[in-house]
Amino acid sequence: MSEDPKPYEPLIEQPSGLAGIFAPVAGFGVTLSSMFRPTVTEQYPFEKVPTKPRYHGRHQLNRYADGLEKCIGCELCAWACPADAIYVEGADNAALPDGAHRSPGERYGSVYQINYLRCIFCGLCIEACPTRALTMTNEYELAGPTRAGLIWEKDDLLAPMREGMLAAPHPMVPDTTDTDYYRGEIAGPVAEQVEWVTEHRPDDPTIESATAAAQAAASDQAVR
């Protein structure tokens, strides 16, 4: 005949004496201590508190120093996204006229969308990107009045043109490969790229600053 099961014995030893009397009050220690602290009210949006440097905010598609896009349309970010919030379509640079490129190498991202209704800001997409084309900024104000407005297109995500960059499409720096771009060996546009854009898009607003940057780089190289 089997023995009767033993009554339940807690694994944590119960306090006794004064400790047992004040044990229920100890659970409210954090609450009681917070009651006497000054209340801090953040005056958002009139006073914005800076985010931490590694805060996961909205995404950004980066460019190389000469203006070419870093995204190569590989779709690895879309595959890595657990929320299926990213949609990418790649295209061939060979389809562009006269040897022009939007990114170094063979392909570029022709369509790039991020659905911020789905995005959970986990950062897995930026870890999957092989060219560091996709990064996350500190911007967190992404609310909007419509659902359609929270689906950001490529033009919304592209980083702004910096001083000295030349707007794509245009040829790569002569005598370079995509590997040279990946290694960060491209310091800016050169005269051949500026001449190509001047011929094909004479009204491009980035020609003036790119010309100055190319001339400065050429003079520095001549001095060396």
C-alpha positions as CSV (number, residue, x, y, z in Angstrom):
1,M,0.0,0.0,0.0
2,S,1.4,3.4,-1.0
3,E,2.2,6.0,1.5
4,D,0.2,9.2,1.7
5,P,2.0,12.1,-0.2
6,K,3.7,14.6,2.0
7,P,2.2,18.0,2.4
8,Y,3.7,20.8,0.2
9,E,6.8,22.3,1.6
10,P,7.9,25.7,0.2
11,L,11.5,25.7,-1.0
12,I,12.0,29.3,0.3
13,E,12.4,29.5,4.0
14,Q,9.7,31.7,5.5
15,P,10.9,34.6,7.7
16,S,10.1,34.5,11.4
17,G,10.0,37.0,14.2
18,L,10.1,40.7,13.3
19,A,11.1,39.8,9.8
20,G,7.9,37.9,9.3
21,I,5.9,40.7,10.7
22,F,7.4,43.4,8.3
23,A,7.7,41.0,5.3
24,P,4.3,42.2,3.7
25,V,5.4,45.8,4.1
26,A,8.8,45.2,2.5
27,G,7.0,44.4,-0.8
28,F,5.8,48.0,-1.0
29,G,9.3,49.4,-0.3
30,V,9.8,50.7,-3.9
31,T,6.4,52.2,-4.0
32,L,6.8,54.0,-0.6
33,S,10.2,55.3,-1.5
34,S,9.0,56.6,-4.8
35,M,6.1,58.5,-3.2
36,F,8.5,61.0,-1.6
37,R,10.6,61.7,-4.7
38,P,10.0,64.8,-6.8
39,T,7.9,64.2,-9.9
40,V,9.6,64.7,-13.2
41,T,7.4,65.6,-16.1
42,E,8.9,65.6,-19.6
43,Q,7.7,68.6,-21.6
44,Y,7.5,66.7,-24.9
45,P,7.2,67.8,-27.7
46,F,8.4,71.3,-26.6
47,E,11.5,69.9,-24.9
48,K,12.9,66.7,-26.6
49,V,15.1,64.5,-24.5
50,P,18.1,63.2,-26.6
51,T,18.1,59.5,-27.3
52,K,20.9,57.1,-26.6
53,P,23.5,56.9,-29.4
54,R,22.5,53.3,-30.3
55,Y,18.7,54.0,-30.2
56,H,16.8,52.2,-32.9
57,G,14.9,54.9,-34.8
58,R,13.8,55.2,-38.4
59,H,16.0,53.6,-41.1
60,Q,18.3,55.3,-43.6
61,L,19.7,54.2,-46.9
62,N,23.3,55.5,-47.1
63,R,25.5,56.7,-50.0
64,Y,29.2,56.5,-50.8
65,A,31.3,59.6,-50.8
66,D,30.9,60.2,-54.6
67,G,27.1,59.9,-54.4
68,L,26.5,56.3,-55.5
69,E,24.0,54.4,-53.4
70,K,25.2,51.6,-51.1
71,C,22.2,49.4,-51.5
72,I,22.7,46.6,-54.1
73,G,19.2,45.2,-54.0
74,C,20.2,41.9,-52.5
75,E,17.0,41.6,-50.4
76,L,18.8,40.2,-47.4
77,C,17.2,42.8,-45.2
78,A,13.8,41.7,-46.3
79,W,14.6,38.1,-45.6
80,A,15.9,38.9,-42.2
81,C,12.9,41.0,-41.1
82,P,10.8,38.9,-38.7
83,A,7.8,41.2,-39.2
84,D,7.9,41.1,-43.1
85,A,8.0,44.9,-43.1
86,I,10.6,45.4,-45.8
87,Y,10.0,45.0,-49.6
88,V,12.9,45.3,-52.0
89,E,13.2,44.9,-55.8
90,G,16.6,44.8,-57.4
91,A,17.6,45.9,-60.9
92,D,20.7,45.8,-63.1
93,N,22.9,48.8,-63.6
94,A,23.5,47.5,-67.1
95,A,19.9,48.7,-68.0
96,L,20.9,52.3,-67.3
97,P,22.2,54.4,-70.2
98,D,25.9,54.9,-71.2
99,G,27.5,52.9,-68.4
100,A,25.8,54.7,-65.6
101,H,25.5,53.3,-62.1
102,R,23.2,53.9,-59.1
103,S,25.4,51.7,-56.9
104,P,28.8,50.0,-57.5
105,G,28.8,46.6,-59.1
106,E,26.0,45.0,-61.1
107,R,22.8,45.7,-59.2
108,Y,21.0,48.4,-57.2
109,G,17.8,48.6,-55.3
110,S,15.1,50.0,-57.6
111,V,12.2,49.7,-55.2
112,Y,12.7,49.9,-51.4
113,Q,9.8,50.1,-49.0
114,I,9.6,49.8,-45.2
115,N,6.1,49.4,-43.6
116,Y,6.3,51.2,-40.3
117,L,2.9,49.7,-39.4
118,R,4.7,46.4,-39.1
119,C,8.3,47.3,-38.2
120,I,9.3,46.3,-34.6
121,F,12.7,48.2,-34.8
122,C,14.6,45.0,-33.8
123,G,17.7,45.9,-36.0
124,L,18.0,42.5,-37.6
125,C,17.8,44.2,-41.1
126,I,20.9,46.3,-40.5
127,E,22.8,43.3,-39.3
128,A,22.0,41.4,-42.5
129,C,23.0,44.2,-44.8
130,P,26.4,43.3,-46.5
131,T,27.3,46.8,-47.6
132,R,26.2,48.8,-44.5
133,A,23.6,50.5,-46.8
134,L,20.9,50.3,-44.3
135,T,21.4,51.8,-40.8
136,M,19.0,53.2,-38.1
137,T,18.9,56.8,-37.0
138,N,17.9,58.3,-33.7
139,E,14.7,59.7,-35.2
140,Y,11.6,58.4,-33.4
141,E,8.8,60.7,-34.5
142,L,7.1,58.5,-37.1
143,A,3.4,59.0,-36.3
144,G,1.1,60.1,-39.1
145,P,-2.6,60.7,-39.9
146,T,-2.9,57.9,-42.5
147,R,-1.8,54.3,-42.8
148,A,-0.5,54.8,-46.3
149,G,1.8,57.6,-45.1
150,L,3.6,55.1,-42.8
151,I,4.8,53.0,-45.8
152,W,8.1,54.8,-46.6
153,E,9.5,54.6,-50.1
154,K,13.1,54.6,-51.2
155,D,13.1,58.4,-51.7
156,D,12.0,58.9,-48.1
157,L,14.7,56.6,-46.8
158,L,17.7,57.8,-48.9
159,A,20.2,59.8,-46.9
160,P,20.4,63.5,-48.0
161,M,23.2,64.5,-50.4
162,R,26.2,65.9,-48.6
163,E,28.4,68.7,-49.8
164,G,30.6,67.4,-52.6
165,M,28.5,64.4,-53.5
166,L,27.3,63.9,-57.1
167,A,23.8,62.7,-57.6
168,A,23.4,59.3,-59.2
169,P,23.2,57.8,-61.7
170,H,26.7,58.3,-63.0
171,P,29.7,56.0,-63.8
172,M,31.9,54.6,-61.1
173,V,35.2,56.2,-60.4
174,P,37.5,55.1,-63.3
175,D,39.7,52.0,-62.8
176,T,37.9,50.9,-59.7
177,T,35.7,48.0,-58.7
178,D,32.9,47.5,-56.3
179,T,35.4,46.1,-53.8
180,D,37.2,49.5,-53.7
181,Y,33.9,51.1,-52.7
182,Y,33.2,48.4,-50.0
183,R,36.6,49.1,-48.5
184,G,36.0,52.8,-48.2
185,E,38.7,53.8,-50.7
186,I,36.5,56.2,-52.6
187,A,37.0,59.7,-51.1
188,G,34.6,61.6,-53.5
189,P,33.7,62.3,-57.1
190,V,36.3,62.8,-59.7
191,A,36.4,65.0,-62.8
192,E,35.3,62.2,-65.2
193,Q,32.1,61.6,-63.2
194,V,31.3,65.3,-63.1
195,E,31.8,65.6,-66.9
196,W,29.4,62.7,-67.4
197,V,26.7,64.3,-65.3
198,T,27.3,67.7,-66.9
199,E,26.8,66.1,-70.4
200,H,23.7,64.1,-69.5
201,R,22.1,66.2,-66.8
202,P,23.4,69.8,-67.2
203,D,20.8,71.2,-64.8
204,D,21.7,68.8,-61.9
205,P,22.1,71.0,-58.7
206,T,24.9,68.8,-57.3
207,I,27.4,69.6,-60.2
208,E,28.8,72.7,-58.7
209,S,29.7,71.3,-55.3
210,A,31.0,68.1,-56.9
211,T,33.2,70.0,-59.2
212,A,34.7,71.9,-56.3
213,A,35.3,68.6,-54.4
214,A,36.9,66.9,-57.4
215,Q,39.2,69.9,-58.0
216,A,40.2,69.9,-54.4
217,A,40.9,66.2,-54.4
218,A,43.0,66.5,-57.6
219,S,45.1,69.3,-56.2
220,D,45.7,67.4,-53.0
221,Q,46.8,64.4,-55.0
222,A,49.1,66.6,-57.2
223,V,50.8,67.9,-54.0
224,R,51.4,64.4,-52.7
